[in-house]
Amino acid sequence: MLPVGYLPCTQDPPSGANMTRVIDEIMAEAQAAETYGWDGCFIWA
């Protein structure tokens, strides 16, 4: 079986003023991916 992963967007242009919200959203998305059986979540910063 082919593994399935998720690579979320980690950008908040232009100033990065909302990075706390972006990180919270990434964590929620990673938890949802785990709930639905995805194999991994990869964060590229």
Sequence and secondary structure as in RCSB ss.txt:
>XXXX:A:sequence
MLPVGYLPCTQDPPSGANMTRVIDEIMAEAQAAETYGWDGCFIWA
>XXXX:A:secstr
    EE      TTT TTHHHHHHHHHHHHHHHHHTT SEE    
